[in-house]
Amino acid sequence: MTGVRGGGGEARTYLRIGGDVFTVYGDEVRGWSPRADDFRRGVSSSPWVYGSVEELFFALVNLCTAPRAEA
């Protein structure tokens, strides 16, 4: 996991899984999601928001290692 502070002050976090790099959004309070929209809309119960960055990491690992027909 890598955290980078953007020019506008927002923090961006990247997760590397195999050869892929995923941008993830959120923080320890709101949760973590691969979708920035989950935090812009004010939706509190999106199925894509995970409680910890570790949970999101393992969800992405499972997605990347699943056969293409099942992903």
C-alpha positions in Angstrom: 0.0 0.0 0.0 1.2 3.4 -0.9 -0.2 6.8 0.2 0.4 9.9 -1.8 -0.8 13.5 -1.0 -2.3 15.0 -4.2 -1.9 18.7 -5.3 -5.3 19.6 -3.9 -4.5 18.2 -0.5 -6.5 15.0 -0.9 -4.8 11.7 0.0 -4.7 9.0 -2.6 -3.9 5.4 -1.7 -2.7 2.7 -4.1 -2.7 -1.0 -3.7 -0.5 -3.2 -5.8 -1.8 -6.7 -6.5 0.4 -8.7 -8.9 1.1 -6.5 -11.9 -2.0 -4.3 -11.3 -2.2 -1.0 -9.3 -5.6 0.0 -7.9 -6.4 3.5 -6.7 -8.5 3.2 -3.5 -10.5 6.0 -1.7 -11.4 6.6 1.9 -9.9 6.6 5.3 -10.0 4.8 8.6 -13.3 6.6 9.6 -15.4 6.3 6.5 -14.0 3.0 5.2 -12.3 2.1 2.0 -13.6 1.7 -1.6 -12.3 1.3 -5.1 -14.9 3.8 -6.2 -14.6 7.5 -5.4 -18.4 7.9 -6.0 -19.1 6.0 -2.8 -18.0 9.0 -0.8 -19.2 11.8 -3.0 -22.8 10.8 -2.9 -23.1 10.6 0.8 -24.2 7.0 0.6 -23.5 5.3 3.9 -24.2 1.7 2.9 -22.6 1.0 -0.4 -21.7 -2.6 -1.0 -18.2 -1.5 -2.2 -17.1 0.2 1.1 -14.9 -2.0 3.3 -14.2 -1.4 7.0 -10.4 -1.6 6.6 -7.9 -1.3 3.8 -6.9 -4.9 4.5 -10.4 -6.1 3.8 -10.4 -4.2 0.5 -7.0 -5.7 -0.3 -8.2 -9.2 0.1 -11.4 -8.6 -1.9 -9.2 -7.3 -4.8 -6.8 -10.3 -4.5 -9.8 -12.7 -4.7 -11.1 -10.8 -7.7 -7.7 -10.9 -9.5 -7.1 -14.6 -8.8 -10.6 -15.8 -9.7 -11.0 -17.3 -13.1 -12.3 -14.8 -15.6 -15.7 -16.5 -16.0 -16.3 -16.2 -12.2 -15.0 -12.6 -11.7 
